[in-house]
Amino acid sequence: MIRHTILSRLTALVMALSIMAAAPAQAATTLLRDADMEYALRQLAAPILTAAGLSPQQVKIIVIDDGSLNAFVTDTRHIFLHSGLIMRLDSAEALQAVIAHEAAHIANGHIARRLGNLRAARTAAGIGMALAAAAAAAGANSQAAAAAAIGSQSSAMRLFMSHTRAEESAADISSVRFMMRAGVDPRGALEVQKLFRGQEALSVGRQDPYMRTHPMTRDRQRALEALVAGQKSPGRDATAQYWFKRAQGKLTAFKRAPSWTLRRLKDSGSQDIAHMREAVAWHRQSNLKKSLSAIDRAIALRPGDPYLLELKGQILLESRQFGAAVQVYQAAANRAPREPLILGGLGRSLLATGNHRQALKALEAARGRDFTDARVLRDLAVAYAKTGQPGMASVVTAERYALQGRLKDARLHAERAVATLPRGSAPWQRAQDVLSAAKQAK
C-alpha cells in the first residue's frame, strides 16, 4: 500500500462544499494506492456503475487516507471513498450502496449543476459584501456592516445548500434503483444510514439542518425504508462479500496496529485473507521470516493471484531484499501486465538493483497506464537521469510537482525541459502544458 499526497484545489473545494465544514479544507489530500485494494473495489463497483449507465473502465474508485465517514465526487471520472468509511462498514452491500449513491450524482448530472449553483451562490455573497461595504462607506457602524456581510454569506450558503439537499435525495432514489438493477440487496443503503445516524446523534443538538450538505439522516432513512419496503431481496453475493472483506482486510492491516490485526485474523472472512493480513502485520513489525511465511501460505491458496505476489514483492523490497523482490514483482507483472501499480513496483525494485534500463521500461509502461501516480513519476525521473536523459527527467519531475500542486517548482523544471528537449516533440509539448497550467493558476 502506497500513500500519495496530492494538492487538488478542485477536490478540496468540492469536498468542503459537500460536507459544509466550518474549517477550511486542507490543502493536501493523501491518497492510498494499492493494486489489490483497487482491484477489489473495481469488482464491487462494476455492476453498480453498469446499472447506472456508466463505464466501469472510465470511473475510478479512489481511497483517501481519512478516518472520517465520507464519500464524494468532484468530476465524472472519480469516486472518492474515505478509508474510515470502508473500515466501518459491515457488508459488501453497504459499500456498494455508497458507490451507487455517488454514481447517481454522476449519472444524474449533478456535477455540472453544482458548479452553476456555486457560481450563483458566490454572486449572492458578492452582492451582500458590496452592500456591506456601501453601508460602511455611508457611515453605518461596523457591527451593522458586519451583520450585512454575514447575512449575505448565510443566504448564499442556503441558496447553494437548497440545491444540494435536493440532489442528495434524488441520488438516494437513483442509488436504490441501480442496486436493484445490478442484483444487489438495497438494504445495504439502510445499513449506511444507520451508521451515519449513530454519528449524527453525537452532536445533533448543535447542528443547523440548513448548514448541512445532506438532508437530515433520519429523513433520508425514512425515505429509503419506503423505497426498499416490498422489494424482494436478491440475497447476499458471496463473491462480492469476498472482495469487500479483502479490501477492508488489506486496509485495516495497514492502518490499524499490528497487534489489533493479529488478534482479529479469525474475522477475515477467508483463510487466504487471514494469511495476507497476518503477513502485513508481521511485516510492519519487521519480522521478515514470519511475514514471508504468512504470505506464502496465502499464495498457496490462490497461486495465480498477482496481487498477493505484489504484496510479497513489496515486503521483500521494503526489507531490502532487492533481487528477490524483482523476481516476485516480475511474476506478478506476468500475471497482470496492465496493472500500473504492479509495473511501478517492478520498476522500483529494478532501480534498487541498479538495472536502470529495465527499470525505465517498466516505469514507462506504468506511466502509460496511469500518468497520475506521483511515485512512478519520481522513480521515472531517477531512471531517466541514470540513463543520461536529463530533459526527460525534468519533464516528468515537472509533471509530478504539478500533480502535487507545487506549481512554482513545476514551472522551474518545465522550463529546464523546454530548453533541453527537441522543440515540437511530444515530451516538449508536455512541458509546455505544465507551463501553461502554471501560468493559468498564477
Contacts in CASP RR format, 6 or more apart in sequence:
PFRMAT RR
TARGET T0000
AUTHOR 0000-0000-0000
METHOD contacts of the structure
MODEL  1
MIRHTILSRLTALVMALSIMAAAPAQAATTLLRDADMEYALRQLAAPILT
AAGLSPQQVKIIVIDDGSLNAFVTDTRHIFLHSGLIMRLDSAEALQAVIA
HEAAHIANGHIARRLGNLRAARTAAGIGMALAAAAAAAGANSQAAAAAAI
GSQSSAMRLFMSHTRAEESAADISSVRFMMRAGVDPRGALEVQKLFRGQE
ALSVGRQDPYMRTHPMTRDRQRALEALVAGQKSPGRDATAQYWFKRAQGK
LTAFKRAPSWTLRRLKDSGSQDIAHMREAVAWHRQSNLKKSLSAIDRAIA
LRPGDPYLLELKGQILLESRQFGAAVQVYQAAANRAPREPLILGGLGRSL
LATGNHRQALKALEAARGRDFTDARVLRDLAVAYAKTGQPGMASVVTAER
YALQGRLKDARLHAERAVATLPRGSAPWQRAQDVLSAAKQAK
1 32 0 8 1.000
1 33 0 8 1.000
1 34 0 8 1.000
1 37 0 8 1.000
1 250 0 8 1.000
1 251 0 8 1.000
1 254 0 8 1.000
2 32 0 8 1.000
2 33 0 8 1.000
2 34 0 8 1.000
2 341 0 8 1.000
2 375 0 8 1.000
3 30 0 8 1.000
3 31 0 8 1.000
3 32 0 8 1.000
3 33 0 8 1.000
3 65 0 8 1.000
4 30 0 8 1.000
4 31 0 8 1.000
4 33 0 8 1.000
4 373 0 8 1.000
4 374 0 8 1.000
4 375 0 8 1.000
5 28 0 8 1.000
5 29 0 8 1.000
5 30 0 8 1.000
5 31 0 8 1.000
5 374 0 8 1.000
5 404 0 8 1.000
6 28 0 8 1.000
6 29 0 8 1.000
6 30 0 8 1.000
6 31 0 8 1.000
6 374 0 8 1.000
6 403 0 8 1.000
6 404 0 8 1.000
6 405 0 8 1.000
7 27 0 8 1.000
7 28 0 8 1.000
7 29 0 8 1.000
7 404 0 8 1.000
7 405 0 8 1.000
7 406 0 8 1.000
8 29 0 8 1.000
8 74 0 8 1.000
8 405 0 8 1.000
9 27 0 8 1.000
9 405 0 8 1.000
10 74 0 8 1.000
10 75 0 8 1.000
11 29 0 8 1.000
11 74 0 8 1.000
11 80 0 8 1.000
12 25 0 8 1.000
12 26 0 8 1.000
12 27 0 8 1.000
12 29 0 8 1.000
13 25 0 8 1.000
14 72 0 8 1.000
14 73 0 8 1.000
14 74 0 8 1.000
14 114 0 8 1.000
15 25 0 8 1.000
15 29 0 8 1.000
15 70 0 8 1.000
15 72 0 8 1.000
15 74 0 8 1.000
15 80 0 8 1.000
16 24 0 8 1.000
16 25 0 8 1.000
17 114 0 8 1.000
17 118 0 8 1.000
17 160 0 8 1.000
17 164 0 8 1.000
17 213 0 8 1.000
18 70 0 8 1.000
18 72 0 8 1.000
18 164 0 8 1.000
18 213 0 8 1.000
19 70 0 8 1.000
19 72 0 8 1.000
19 213 0 8 1.000
20 157 0 8 1.000
20 161 0 8 1.000
20 211 0 8 1.000
20 212 0 8 1.000
20 213 0 8 1.000
29 64 0 8 1.000
30 64 0 8 1.000
30 65 0 8 1.000
30 66 0 8 1.000
31 62 0 8 1.000
31 63 0 8 1.000
31 64 0 8 1.000
31 65 0 8 1.000
32 63 0 8 1.000
32 64 0 8 1.000
32 65 0 8 1.000
32 83 0 8 1.000
32 251 0 8 1.000
33 63 0 8 1.000
33 341 0 8 1.000
33 373 0 8 1.000
33 375 0 8 1.000
34 63 0 8 1.000
34 250 0 8 1.000
34 251 0 8 1.000
34 254 0 8 1.000
34 341 0 8 1.000
35 306 0 8 1.000
35 307 0 8 1.000
35 310 0 8 1.000
35 336 0 8 1.000
35 339 0 8 1.000
35 341 0 8 1.000
35 342 0 8 1.000
36 246 0 8 1.000
36 247 0 8 1.000
36 250 0 8 1.000
36 307 0 8 1.000
36 308 0 8 1.000
36 310 0 8 1.000
36 311 0 8 1.000
37 63 0 8 1.000
37 246 0 8 1.000
37 247 0 8 1.000
37 250 0 8 1.000
37 251 0 8 1.000
38 60 0 8 1.000
38 61 0 8 1.000
38 63 0 8 1.000
38 341 0 8 1.000
39 307 0 8 1.000
39 339 0 8 1.000
40 243 0 8 1.000
40 244 0 8 1.000
40 246 0 8 1.000
40 247 0 8 1.000
40 250 0 8 1.000
41 61 0 8 1.000
41 63 0 8 1.000
41 81 0 8 1.000
41 243 0 8 1.000
41 247 0 8 1.000
42 56 0 8 1.000
42 61 0 8 1.000
43 239 0 8 1.000
43 240 0 8 1.000
43 243 0 8 1.000
44 92 0 8 1.000
44 95 0 8 1.000
44 96 0 8 1.000
44 99 0 8 1.000
44 240 0 8 1.000
44 243 0 8 1.000
44 244 0 8 1.000
44 247 0 8 1.000
45 56 0 8 1.000
45 59 0 8 1.000
45 61 0 8 1.000
45 79 0 8 1.000
45 96 0 8 1.000
45 99 0 8 1.000
45 103 0 8 1.000
46 56 0 8 1.000
47 96 0 8 1.000
47 182 0 8 1.000
47 183 0 8 1.000
47 184 0 8 1.000
48 96 0 8 1.000
48 99 0 8 1.000
48 100 0 8 1.000
48 103 0 8 1.000
48 178 0 8 1.000
48 179 0 8 1.000
48 182 0 8 1.000
48 184 0 8 1.000
49 55 0 8 1.000
49 56 0 8 1.000
49 59 0 8 1.000
49 99 0 8 1.000
49 103 0 8 1.000
50 56 0 8 1.000
50 182 0 8 1.000
51 100 0 8 1.000
51 177 0 8 1.000
51 178 0 8 1.000
51 179 0 8 1.000
51 181 0 8 1.000
51 182 0 8 1.000
52 100 0 8 1.000
52 103 0 8 1.000
52 104 0 8 1.000
52 106 0 8 1.000
52 107 0 8 1.000
52 174 0 8 1.000
52 178 0 8 1.000
53 107 0 8 1.000
54 103 0 8 1.000
54 106 0 8 1.000
54 107 0 8 1.000
58 77 0 8 1.000
59 76 0 8 1.000
59 77 0 8 1.000
59 78 0 8 1.000
59 79 0 8 1.000
59 103 0 8 1.000
59 106 0 8 1.000
60 77 0 8 1.000
60 78 0 8 1.000
60 79 0 8 1.000
61 78 0 8 1.000
61 79 0 8 1.000
61 81 0 8 1.000
61 99 0 8 1.000
62 78 0 8 1.000
62 79 0 8 1.000
62 80 0 8 1.000
62 81 0 8 1.000
63 80 0 8 1.000
63 81 0 8 1.000
63 82 0 8 1.000
63 83 0 8 1.000
63 86 0 8 1.000
63 251 0 8 1.000
64 80 0 8 1.000
64 81 0 8 1.000
64 82 0 8 1.000
64 83 0 8 1.000
65 83 0 8 1.000
66 82 0 8 1.000
66 83 0 8 1.000
66 84 0 8 1.000
67 82 0 8 1.000
67 83 0 8 1.000
67 84 0 8 1.000
67 85 0 8 1.000
67 87 0 8 1.000
68 82 0 8 1.000
68 84 0 8 1.000
68 85 0 8 1.000
69 82 0 8 1.000
69 84 0 8 1.000
69 85 0 8 1.000
69 88 0 8 1.000
69 195 0 8 1.000
69 196 0 8 1.000
69 199 0 8 1.000
70 82 0 8 1.000
70 85 0 8 1.000
71 79 0 8 1.000
71 80 0 8 1.000
71 81 0 8 1.000
71 82 0 8 1.000
71 85 0 8 1.000
71 98 0 8 1.000
71 99 0 8 1.000
71 101 0 8 1.000
71 102 0 8 1.000
72 80 0 8 1.000
72 102 0 8 1.000
73 79 0 8 1.000
73 80 0 8 1.000
73 102 0 8 1.000
73 105 0 8 1.000
73 106 0 8 1.000
73 111 0 8 1.000
74 80 0 8 1.000
74 111 0 8 1.000
75 111 0 8 1.000
76 106 0 8 1.000
76 111 0 8 1.000
79 99 0 8 1.000
79 102 0 8 1.000
79 103 0 8 1.000
79 106 0 8 1.000
81 95 0 8 1.000
81 98 0 8 1.000
81 99 0 8 1.000
83 251 0 8 1.000
83 255 0 8 1.000
85 98 0 8 1.000
86 95 0 8 1.000
86 247 0 8 1.000
86 248 0 8 1.000
86 251 0 8 1.000
87 248 0 8 1.000
87 251 0 8 1.000
87 252 0 8 1.000
87 255 0 8 1.000
88 195 0 8 1.000
89 95 0 8 1.000
89 98 0 8 1.000
89 191 0 8 1.000
89 192 0 8 1.000
89 195 0 8 1.000
89 244 0 8 1.000
89 248 0 8 1.000
90 191 0 8 1.000
91 188 0 8 1.000
91 191 0 8 1.000
91 236 0 8 1.000
91 241 0 8 1.000
91 244 0 8 1.000
92 236 0 8 1.000
92 237 0 8 1.000
92 240 0 8 1.000
92 241 0 8 1.000
92 243 0 8 1.000
92 244 0 8 1.000
93 179 0 8 1.000
93 184 0 8 1.000
93 185 0 8 1.000
93 186 0 8 1.000
93 187 0 8 1.000
93 188 0 8 1.000
93 191 0 8 1.000
93 236 0 8 1.000
93 240 0 8 1.000
94 188 0 8 1.000
94 189 0 8 1.000
94 191 0 8 1.000
94 192 0 8 1.000
94 195 0 8 1.000
95 244 0 8 1.000
96 179 0 8 1.000
96 182 0 8 1.000
96 184 0 8 1.000
96 188 0 8 1.000
96 240 0 8 1.000
97 175 0 8 1.000
97 179 0 8 1.000
97 184 0 8 1.000
97 186 0 8 1.000
97 188 0 8 1.000
97 189 0 8 1.000
97 191 0 8 1.000
97 192 0 8 1.000
98 192 0 8 1.000
100 174 0 8 1.000
100 175 0 8 1.000
100 176 0 8 1.000
100 178 0 8 1.000
100 179 0 8 1.000
100 182 0 8 1.000
100 184 0 8 1.000
100 189 0 8 1.000
101 171 0 8 1.000
101 172 0 8 1.000
101 175 0 8 1.000
101 189 0 8 1.000
102 171 0 8 1.000
103 175 0 8 1.000
103 178 0 8 1.000
104 170 0 8 1.000
104 171 0 8 1.000
104 172 0 8 1.000
104 173 0 8 1.000
104 174 0 8 1.000
104 175 0 8 1.000
104 178 0 8 1.000
105 111 0 8 1.000
105 167 0 8 1.000
105 171 0 8 1.000
107 174 0 8 1.000
107 178 0 8 1.000
108 167 0 8 1.000
108 170 0 8 1.000
108 171 0 8 1.000
108 174 0 8 1.000
110 167 0 8 1.000
110 170 0 8 1.000
110 171 0 8 1.000
113 163 0 8 1.000
113 167 0 8 1.000
114 163 0 8 1.000
114 164 0 8 1.000
114 167 0 8 1.000
117 159 0 8 1.000
117 160 0 8 1.000
117 163 0 8 1.000
117 164 0 8 1.000
118 160 0 8 1.000
120 159 0 8 1.000
120 160 0 8 1.000
121 156 0 8 1.000
121 157 0 8 1.000
121 159 0 8 1.000
121 160 0 8 1.000
122 156 0 8 1.000
124 152 0 8 1.000
124 155 0 8 1.000
124 156 0 8 1.000
124 159 0 8 1.000
125 152 0 8 1.000
125 153 0 8 1.000
125 155 0 8 1.000
125 156 0 8 1.000
126 152 0 8 1.000
126 156 0 8 1.000
127 152 0 8 1.000
128 148 0 8 1.000
128 149 0 8 1.000
128 151 0 8 1.000
128 152 0 8 1.000
129 149 0 8 1.000
129 152 0 8 1.000
131 148 0 8 1.000
131 152 0 8 1.000
132 145 0 8 1.000
132 146 0 8 1.000
132 148 0 8 1.000
132 149 0 8 1.000
132 152 0 8 1.000
133 145 0 8 1.000
135 144 0 8 1.000
135 145 0 8 1.000
135 148 0 8 1.000
136 142 0 8 1.000
136 145 0 8 1.000
157 210 0 8 1.000
157 211 0 8 1.000
158 210 0 8 1.000
161 210 0 8 1.000
161 211 0 8 1.000
161 212 0 8 1.000
161 213 0 8 1.000
164 213 0 8 1.000
164 214 0 8 1.000
165 212 0 8 1.000
165 213 0 8 1.000
165 214 0 8 1.000
165 215 0 8 1.000
168 213 0 8 1.000
168 214 0 8 1.000
168 215 0 8 1.000
168 220 0 8 1.000
169 215 0 8 1.000
169 220 0 8 1.000
169 223 0 8 1.000
172 189 0 8 1.000
172 220 0 8 1.000
172 223 0 8 1.000
172 224 0 8 1.000
172 227 0 8 1.000
173 223 0 8 1.000
173 227 0 8 1.000
175 189 0 8 1.000
176 186 0 8 1.000
176 189 0 8 1.000
176 224 0 8 1.000
176 227 0 8 1.000
176 228 0 8 1.000
179 185 0 8 1.000
179 186 0 8 1.000
179 188 0 8 1.000
179 189 0 8 1.000
180 186 0 8 1.000
180 231 0 8 1.000
180 234 0 8 1.000
183 234 0 8 1.000
183 237 0 8 1.000
184 234 0 8 1.000
184 237 0 8 1.000
184 240 0 8 1.000
185 233 0 8 1.000
185 234 0 8 1.000
185 235 0 8 1.000
185 236 0 8 1.000
186 227 0 8 1.000
186 228 0 8 1.000
186 231 0 8 1.000
187 228 0 8 1.000
187 233 0 8 1.000
189 224 0 8 1.000
189 228 0 8 1.000
190 221 0 8 1.000
190 224 0 8 1.000
190 225 0 8 1.000
190 228 0 8 1.000
193 217 0 8 1.000
193 220 0 8 1.000
193 221 0 8 1.000
193 224 0 8 1.000
194 221 0 8 1.000
196 217 0 8 1.000
197 217 0 8 1.000
197 218 0 8 1.000
197 221 0 8 1.000
200 207 0 8 1.000
200 216 0 8 1.000
200 217 0 8 1.000
200 218 0 8 1.000
209 216 0 8 1.000
214 220 0 8 1.000
242 269 0 8 1.000
242 270 0 8 1.000
242 273 0 8 1.000
245 268 0 8 1.000
245 269 0 8 1.000
245 270 0 8 1.000
245 273 0 8 1.000
246 273 0 8 1.000
246 276 0 8 1.000
249 268 0 8 1.000
249 273 0 8 1.000
249 276 0 8 1.000
249 277 0 8 1.000
250 276 0 8 1.000
250 277 0 8 1.000
250 280 0 8 1.000
252 260 0 8 1.000
252 261 0 8 1.000
252 277 0 8 1.000
253 261 0 8 1.000
253 276 0 8 1.000
253 277 0 8 1.000
253 280 0 8 1.000
253 281 0 8 1.000
254 280 0 8 1.000
254 284 0 8 1.000
258 280 0 8 1.000
258 281 0 8 1.000
258 282 0 8 1.000
258 284 0 8 1.000
258 285 0 8 1.000
259 281 0 8 1.000
261 277 0 8 1.000
261 278 0 8 1.000
261 280 0 8 1.000
261 281 0 8 1.000
262 278 0 8 1.000
262 281 0 8 1.000
265 274 0 8 1.000
265 277 0 8 1.000
265 278 0 8 1.000
266 274 0 8 1.000
268 274 0 8 1.000
268 277 0 8 1.000
271 301 0 8 1.000
272 298 0 8 1.000
272 301 0 8 1.000
272 302 0 8 1.000
272 305 0 8 1.000
272 308 0 8 1.000
273 298 0 8 1.000
275 294 0 8 1.000
275 295 0 8 1.000
275 297 0 8 1.000
275 298 0 8 1.000
275 301 0 8 1.000
276 294 0 8 1.000
276 295 0 8 1.000
276 298 0 8 1.000
276 308 0 8 1.000
276 311 0 8 1.000
278 290 0 8 1.000
278 294 0 8 1.000
279 291 0 8 1.000
279 292 0 8 1.000
279 294 0 8 1.000
279 295 0 8 1.000
279 298 0 8 1.000
279 311 0 8 1.000
279 312 0 8 1.000
279 315 0 8 1.000
280 291 0 8 1.000
280 311 0 8 1.000
282 288 0 8 1.000
282 290 0 8 1.000
282 291 0 8 1.000
282 294 0 8 1.000
283 291 0 8 1.000
283 315 0 8 1.000
283 318 0 8 1.000
283 319 0 8 1.000
286 319 0 8 1.000
288 315 0 8 1.000
288 319 0 8 1.000
288 321 0 8 1.000
291 315 0 8 1.000
292 312 0 8 1.000
292 315 0 8 1.000
292 316 0 8 1.000
295 308 0 8 1.000
295 311 0 8 1.000
295 312 0 8 1.000
295 315 0 8 1.000
296 312 0 8 1.000
298 308 0 8 1.000
299 305 0 8 1.000
299 308 0 8 1.000
299 309 0 8 1.000
299 312 0 8 1.000
302 308 0 8 1.000
304 335 0 8 1.000
305 335 0 8 1.000
306 331 0 8 1.000
306 332 0 8 1.000
306 333 0 8 1.000
306 335 0 8 1.000
306 336 0 8 1.000
306 339 0 8 1.000
306 342 0 8 1.000
307 332 0 8 1.000
307 336 0 8 1.000
307 342 0 8 1.000
309 328 0 8 1.000
309 329 0 8 1.000
309 331 0 8 1.000
309 332 0 8 1.000
309 335 0 8 1.000
310 329 0 8 1.000
310 332 0 8 1.000
310 336 0 8 1.000
310 339 0 8 1.000
310 341 0 8 1.000
310 342 0 8 1.000
310 345 0 8 1.000
312 328 0 8 1.000
313 324 0 8 1.000
313 325 0 8 1.000
313 328 0 8 1.000
313 329 0 8 1.000
313 332 0 8 1.000
313 345 0 8 1.000
313 349 0 8 1.000
314 325 0 8 1.000
314 345 0 8 1.000
316 322 0 8 1.000
316 323 0 8 1.000
316 324 0 8 1.000
316 325 0 8 1.000
316 328 0 8 1.000
316 349 0 8 1.000
317 325 0 8 1.000
317 329 0 8 1.000
317 345 0 8 1.000
317 348 0 8 1.000
317 349 0 8 1.000
317 352 0 8 1.000
322 349 0 8 1.000
322 352 0 8 1.000
322 353 0 8 1.000
323 349 0 8 1.000
323 353 0 8 1.000
325 349 0 8 1.000
325 352 0 8 1.000
326 346 0 8 1.000
326 349 0 8 1.000
326 350 0 8 1.000
326 353 0 8 1.000
326 355 0 8 1.000
329 342 0 8 1.000
329 345 0 8 1.000
329 346 0 8 1.000
329 347 0 8 1.000
329 349 0 8 1.000
330 346 0 8 1.000
332 339 0 8 1.000
332 342 0 8 1.000
332 346 0 8 1.000
333 339 0 8 1.000
333 342 0 8 1.000
333 343 0 8 1.000
333 346 0 8 1.000
333 362 0 8 1.000
336 342 0 8 1.000
337 343 0 8 1.000
338 369 0 8 1.000
339 369 0 8 1.000
340 365 0 8 1.000
340 366 0 8 1.000
340 367 0 8 1.000
340 368 0 8 1.000
340 369 0 8 1.000
340 370 0 8 1.000
340 373 0 8 1.000
340 376 0 8 1.000
341 366 0 8 1.000
341 370 0 8 1.000
341 373 0 8 1.000
343 362 0 8 1.000
343 363 0 8 1.000
343 365 0 8 1.000
343 366 0 8 1.000
343 369 0 8 1.000
344 362 0 8 1.000
344 363 0 8 1.000
344 366 0 8 1.000
344 373 0 8 1.000
344 375 0 8 1.000
344 376 0 8 1.000
344 379 0 8 1.000
345 362 0 8 1.000
345 366 0 8 1.000
346 362 0 8 1.000
347 358 0 8 1.000
347 359 0 8 1.000
347 362 0 8 1.000
347 363 0 8 1.000
347 366 0 8 1.000
347 379 0 8 1.000
347 383 0 8 1.000
348 359 0 8 1.000
348 363 0 8 1.000
348 375 0 8 1.000
348 379 0 8 1.000
350 356 0 8 1.000
350 358 0 8 1.000
350 359 0 8 1.000
350 362 0 8 1.000
351 359 0 8 1.000
351 379 0 8 1.000
351 382 0 8 1.000
351 383 0 8 1.000
351 386 0 8 1.000
354 386 0 8 1.000
356 383 0 8 1.000
356 386 0 8 1.000
356 387 0 8 1.000
357 387 0 8 1.000
359 379 0 8 1.000
359 383 0 8 1.000
360 380 0 8 1.000
360 383 0 8 1.000
360 384 0 8 1.000
360 387 0 8 1.000
363 376 0 8 1.000
363 379 0 8 1.000
363 380 0 8 1.000
363 383 0 8 1.000
364 380 0 8 1.000
366 373 0 8 1.000
366 376 0 8 1.000
366 380 0 8 1.000
367 373 0 8 1.000
367 376 0 8 1.000
367 377 0 8 1.000
367 380 0 8 1.000
367 396 0 8 1.000
370 376 0 8 1.000
371 377 0 8 1.000
371 399 0 8 1.000
372 403 0 8 1.000
374 400 0 8 1.000
374 403 0 8 1.000
374 404 0 8 1.000
377 396 0 8 1.000
377 397 0 8 1.000
377 399 0 8 1.000
377 400 0 8 1.000
377 403 0 8 1.000
378 397 0 8 1.000
378 400 0 8 1.000
380 396 0 8 1.000
381 393 0 8 1.000
381 394 0 8 1.000
381 396 0 8 1.000
381 397 0 8 1.000
381 400 0 8 1.000
382 393 0 8 1.000
384 390 0 8 1.000
384 391 0 8 1.000
384 392 0 8 1.000
384 393 0 8 1.000
384 396 0 8 1.000
385 393 0 8 1.000
390 416 0 8 1.000
390 420 0 8 1.000
391 416 0 8 1.000
391 417 0 8 1.000
391 420 0 8 1.000
391 421 0 8 1.000
391 427 0 8 1.000
392 417 0 8 1.000
392 421 0 8 1.000
392 427 0 8 1.000
394 413 0 8 1.000
394 414 0 8 1.000
394 416 0 8 1.000
394 417 0 8 1.000
394 420 0 8 1.000
394 431 0 8 1.000
395 413 0 8 1.000
395 414 0 8 1.000
395 417 0 8 1.000
395 421 0 8 1.000
395 427 0 8 1.000
395 428 0 8 1.000
395 430 0 8 1.000
395 431 0 8 1.000
395 434 0 8 1.000
397 413 0 8 1.000
398 410 0 8 1.000
398 411 0 8 1.000
398 412 0 8 1.000
398 413 0 8 1.000
398 414 0 8 1.000
398 416 0 8 1.000
398 417 0 8 1.000
398 431 0 8 1.000
398 434 0 8 1.000
399 410 0 8 1.000
399 430 0 8 1.000
399 434 0 8 1.000
401 407 0 8 1.000
401 409 0 8 1.000
401 410 0 8 1.000
401 413 0 8 1.000
402 410 0 8 1.000
402 434 0 8 1.000
402 437 0 8 1.000
402 438 0 8 1.000
407 437 0 8 1.000
407 438 0 8 1.000
407 441 0 8 1.000
407 442 0 8 1.000
408 438 0 8 1.000
410 434 0 8 1.000
410 437 0 8 1.000
410 438 0 8 1.000
411 434 0 8 1.000
411 435 0 8 1.000
411 438 0 8 1.000
411 439 0 8 1.000
413 434 0 8 1.000
414 431 0 8 1.000
414 432 0 8 1.000
414 434 0 8 1.000
414 435 0 8 1.000
414 438 0 8 1.000
415 431 0 8 1.000
415 435 0 8 1.000
417 427 0 8 1.000
417 428 0 8 1.000
417 430 0 8 1.000
417 431 0 8 1.000
418 428 0 8 1.000
418 431 0 8 1.000
418 432 0 8 1.000
418 435 0 8 1.000
421 427 0 8 1.000
421 428 0 8 1.000
421 431 0 8 1.000
422 428 0 8 1.000
END
